[in-house]
Amino acid sequence: MSSLRNAVSRRAHKERSQPQSRKKFGLLEKHKDYVERAKAYHKKEETLRRLKEKAAFRNPDEFYFKMIKTRTVDGVHQLESQANKYSPEELLLMKTQDIGYILQKVQSEKKKIEKLTAMLHSLDNRPSTRHVYFAEDREEAKEIQSRSGKSGSVPASENIPAHIKRKTAASYRELEARRSRVQELEKIYMDMAMQKELQKKGRKRKLREDEIVSPTSKPVFKWRAERKR
């Protein structure tokens, strides 16, 4: 019976549109639109009820540090600046830990580069399949050359399967990427080491271009000599 009921053509009921006299109010709201609007309204109402309940049961003697460490700007709470949150000794210790991490990554990348280079070197320097013949005169050399030409030996590079060639090319690309990564990490390490030295105590000044012996694009500093007791 269900198949027959579905076979009978039914009238397509169209939704009623907004009357012409009420076009200024926009689209006519359907029941599904009302449901969504009602859910949003009740959700906001419940949120306001919970906030009012929290405010009613709030302890007047309650205190936490954000009461004195925040300020209101245009009705929005903002934390105070935390620029001087750490002491110079703590900043220097964190800088040392960061430099140690960068140095560890540089050493790890160099080991991977060495391993990858050794593997590719062993692939490139495989034993040659060519044969060396020695002849007494030119006629014997021509005869040997003609015989080797008839044998039709295929070069060793053409015997390599396609998937091996693709893997080798991918390994070379990985090697170049790791080398460039090592260069970037070494540059970051040098910059961080310079910043760490600048944070230490002692009078120092930045040298002018005419005072630098070997020209460089990076700034050069000179520390004042101090007498050690």
C-alpha positions as CSV (number, residue, x, y, z in Angstrom):
1,M,0.0,0.0,0.0
2,S,2.8,2.4,0.7
3,S,4.1,2.1,-2.8
4,L,0.7,2.9,-4.2
5,R,0.3,5.8,-1.9
6,N,3.6,7.2,-3.1
7,A,2.7,6.7,-6.7
8,V,-0.3,9.0,-6.4
9,S,0.5,12.5,-7.4
10,R,0.1,15.0,-4.7
11,R,-0.4,18.7,-4.8
12,A,2.7,20.7,-4.1
13,H,2.0,23.1,-1.2
14,K,3.8,26.4,-1.6
15,E,4.7,28.6,1.4
16,R,2.7,31.8,1.7
17,S,4.7,34.9,0.7
18,Q,4.6,38.3,2.4
19,P,1.5,40.3,1.3
20,Q,2.1,43.3,-0.8
21,S,0.9,45.6,1.9
22,R,3.5,44.3,4.3
23,K,6.5,44.2,2.0
24,K,8.2,46.9,4.1
25,F,8.6,44.4,7.0
26,G,10.7,42.1,4.9
27,L,10.3,38.3,4.4
28,L,7.3,36.6,6.0
29,E,8.5,34.7,9.1
30,K,7.9,30.9,8.9
31,H,7.5,28.5,11.8
32,K,11.2,27.3,11.5
33,D,12.3,30.9,11.7
34,Y,10.2,31.5,14.8
35,V,11.7,28.3,16.4
36,E,15.3,29.6,15.9
37,R,14.4,33.0,17.2
38,A,12.7,31.6,20.2
39,K,15.7,29.4,21.0
40,A,18.1,32.3,20.8
41,Y,15.8,34.4,23.0
42,H,15.5,31.8,25.7
43,K,19.3,31.2,25.6
44,K,20.0,34.8,26.3
45,E,17.3,34.9,28.9
46,E,18.9,31.9,30.7
47,T,22.4,33.6,30.6
48,L,21.0,36.7,32.1
49,R,19.3,34.7,34.9
50,R,22.5,32.9,35.8
51,L,24.4,36.2,35.9
52,K,21.8,37.7,38.1
53,E,21.9,34.7,40.4
54,K,25.8,34.9,40.6
55,A,25.5,38.6,41.5
56,A,22.9,37.9,44.2
57,F,25.0,35.2,45.9
58,R,28.3,37.0,45.5
59,N,30.4,37.3,48.6
60,P,31.0,41.1,49.3
61,D,34.4,40.2,51.0
62,E,35.7,38.3,48.0
63,F,39.0,39.5,46.6
64,Y,41.3,38.3,43.8
65,F,44.3,40.1,42.2
66,K,42.7,40.8,38.9
67,M,40.6,43.4,40.8
68,I,43.7,45.6,41.1
69,K,45.7,44.4,38.0
70,T,43.0,45.2,35.4
71,R,41.4,48.4,34.2
72,T,38.3,49.1,32.2
73,V,38.7,50.7,28.8
74,D,35.4,51.4,27.0
75,G,33.6,48.8,29.2
76,V,36.2,46.1,28.4
77,H,38.6,44.7,31.1
78,Q,42.3,44.9,30.1
79,L,45.3,43.5,31.9
80,E,48.1,45.7,32.9
81,S,51.3,45.7,30.9
82,Q,53.5,42.7,31.8
83,A,56.7,44.1,30.2
84,N,58.5,44.1,33.6
85,K,57.1,40.8,34.8
86,Y,60.5,39.0,34.9
87,S,63.7,40.1,36.4
88,P,66.9,40.5,34.2
89,E,68.3,37.3,35.7
90,E,65.1,35.3,34.8
91,L,65.2,36.8,31.3
92,L,68.8,35.8,30.9
93,L,68.1,32.2,32.0
94,M,65.2,31.9,29.5
95,K,67.4,33.2,26.8
96,T,70.0,30.6,27.7
97,Q,67.4,27.8,27.5
98,D,66.2,29.1,24.1
99,I,69.8,29.1,22.8
100,G,70.4,25.6,24.0
101,Y,67.3,24.4,22.2
102,I,68.3,26.0,18.9
103,L,71.8,24.5,19.3
104,Q,70.3,21.1,19.8
105,K,68.2,21.4,16.7
106,V,71.2,22.5,14.7
107,Q,73.2,19.5,15.8
108,S,70.3,17.2,15.1
109,E,69.8,18.6,11.6
110,K,73.6,18.2,10.8
111,K,73.5,14.5,11.9
112,K,70.5,13.9,9.6
113,I,72.4,15.7,6.7
114,E,75.5,13.5,7.3
115,K,73.4,10.3,7.2
116,L,71.5,11.4,4.1
117,T,74.6,12.5,2.3
118,A,76.3,9.1,3.1
119,M,73.3,7.2,1.7
120,L,73.2,9.3,-1.5
121,H,77.0,9.0,-1.9
122,S,76.7,5.2,-1.8
123,L,74.0,5.2,-4.4
124,D,75.9,7.5,-6.8
125,N,79.3,5.6,-6.4
126,R,78.1,2.1,-7.4
127,P,80.6,-0.2,-9.1
128,S,80.8,0.5,-12.8
129,T,79.8,-2.3,-15.2
130,R,82.1,-1.1,-18.0
131,H,84.9,-3.3,-19.2
132,V,88.4,-2.1,-20.1
133,Y,90.0,-3.8,-23.1
134,F,93.7,-3.6,-24.1
135,A,94.7,-3.9,-27.7
136,E,98.2,-4.3,-29.4
137,D,97.4,-2.1,-32.4
138,R,94.6,-0.1,-34.1
139,E,93.2,-3.0,-36.0
140,E,92.7,-5.1,-32.9
141,A,91.2,-2.0,-31.2
142,K,88.7,-1.6,-34.1
143,E,87.8,-5.3,-33.9
144,I,87.2,-5.1,-30.1
145,Q,85.1,-1.9,-30.6
146,S,82.9,-3.5,-33.2
147,R,82.3,-6.6,-31.0
148,S,81.4,-4.4,-28.0
149,G,79.1,-2.3,-30.2
150,K,77.2,-5.4,-31.3
151,S,76.7,-6.6,-27.8
152,G,74.6,-3.4,-27.2
153,S,75.3,-2.9,-23.5
154,V,72.9,-0.6,-21.7
155,P,74.3,2.2,-19.4
156,A,73.9,1.5,-15.7
157,S,71.8,4.6,-15.2
158,E,69.1,3.3,-17.5
159,N,68.8,0.0,-15.5
160,I,67.5,1.9,-12.4
161,P,63.7,1.5,-11.8
162,A,61.5,4.6,-12.0
163,H,60.4,4.4,-8.3
164,I,64.1,4.3,-7.2
165,K,64.8,7.4,-9.3
166,R,61.8,9.2,-7.8
167,K,63.0,8.4,-4.2
168,T,66.5,9.5,-5.0
169,A,65.2,12.8,-6.4
170,A,63.0,13.3,-3.3
171,S,66.1,12.6,-1.1
172,Y,68.1,15.2,-2.9
173,R,65.3,17.7,-2.3
174,E,65.1,16.8,1.3
175,L,68.9,17.3,1.6
176,E,68.7,20.8,0.2
177,A,65.8,21.7,2.5
178,R,67.7,20.5,5.5
179,R,70.8,22.4,4.5
180,S,68.8,25.6,4.2
181,R,67.2,24.9,7.5
182,V,70.6,24.5,9.2
183,Q,71.7,27.9,7.7
184,E,68.5,29.6,9.1
185,L,69.0,28.0,12.5
186,E,72.6,29.0,12.7
187,K,71.6,32.6,11.9
188,I,69.0,32.5,14.6
189,Y,71.6,31.1,17.0
190,M,74.1,33.9,16.3
191,D,71.4,36.5,16.7
192,M,70.2,35.1,20.0
193,A,73.8,34.7,21.3
194,M,74.4,38.4,20.5
195,Q,71.2,39.4,22.4
196,K,72.2,37.3,25.3
197,E,75.7,39.0,25.5
198,L,74.0,42.4,25.2
199,Q,71.9,41.6,28.3
200,K,74.9,41.0,30.4
201,K,76.4,43.7,32.6
202,G,79.3,45.9,31.4
203,R,79.7,49.1,29.4
204,K,79.6,48.7,25.7
205,R,79.0,50.7,22.6
206,K,78.2,50.1,19.0
207,L,81.1,50.6,16.6
208,R,80.8,53.0,13.6
209,E,81.4,51.8,10.1
210,D,84.8,53.4,9.9
211,E,85.9,51.6,13.1
212,I,85.0,48.1,11.9
213,V,88.1,46.2,10.5
214,S,86.2,43.6,8.4
215,P,82.9,45.1,7.0
216,T,79.7,43.3,7.9
217,S,76.0,44.0,7.6
218,K,75.4,43.1,11.2
219,P,76.0,45.5,14.1
220,V,79.3,45.2,16.0
221,F,79.7,46.1,19.6
222,K,82.8,46.7,21.8
223,W,82.9,46.1,25.5
224,R,84.9,48.3,27.8
225,A,87.9,46.5,29.4
226,E,87.3,45.9,33.1
227,R,90.0,45.1,35.6
228,K,89.5,41.8,37.3
229,R,90.4,41.6,41.0
